[in-house]
């Protein structure tokens, strides 16, 4: 499991969202697929400075 950050620009402002994912290998797949386990949401400026 690891933390994955997703960046998005919304209304001209950058936003970063976080989720905990695990790598799962499906039979016949060429590479692992990341399965979301927990969605943590956005990290805002006050949380980022702490």
C-alpha positions as CSV (number, residue, x, y, z in Angstrom):
1,X,0.0,0.0,0.0
2,X,1.1,3.5,-0.6
3,X,-0.1,7.1,-0.8
4,X,-1.1,8.4,-4.2
5,X,-1.4,12.1,-5.0
6,X,-3.6,13.3,-7.9
7,X,-3.2,16.9,-9.2
8,X,-6.0,18.8,-10.8
9,X,-6.5,22.4,-11.9
10,X,-10.0,23.7,-11.0
11,X,-11.1,27.3,-11.6
12,X,-7.5,28.2,-12.4
13,X,-6.3,26.9,-9.0
14,X,-4.2,23.8,-8.5
15,X,-5.6,21.2,-6.2
16,X,-4.0,18.0,-4.8
17,X,-6.1,15.0,-3.7
18,X,-4.7,12.0,-1.8
19,X,-5.8,8.4,-1.5
20,X,-4.3,5.2,-0.2
21,X,-3.9,2.5,-2.8
22,X,-2.6,-1.1,-3.1
23,X,-1.1,-2.8,-6.1
24,X,-3.1,-5.8,-7.4
25,X,-2.0,-8.0,-10.2
26,X,-4.9,-9.5,-12.2
27,X,-4.4,-12.8,-14.1
28,X,-3.4,-12.1,-17.6
29,X,-2.6,-8.4,-17.0
30,X,0.7,-7.1,-18.1
31,X,1.2,-4.8,-15.1
32,X,-0.3,-4.3,-11.6
33,X,-3.4,-2.2,-11.2
34,X,-3.7,0.3,-8.3
35,X,-6.8,-0.4,-6.3
36,X,-8.0,2.5,-4.1
37,X,-8.4,1.5,-0.4
38,X,-9.1,4.8,1.3
39,X,-9.8,8.3,-0.1
40,X,-8.3,11.0,2.0
41,X,-9.4,14.1,0.1
42,X,-7.7,17.4,-0.5
43,X,-4.8,18.8,1.5
44,X,-5.4,22.5,1.9
45,X,-2.8,25.2,2.6
46,X,-3.3,25.3,6.4
47,X,-2.9,21.5,6.7
48,X,0.1,21.6,4.3
49,X,2.0,24.1,6.5
50,X,1.5,22.1,9.7
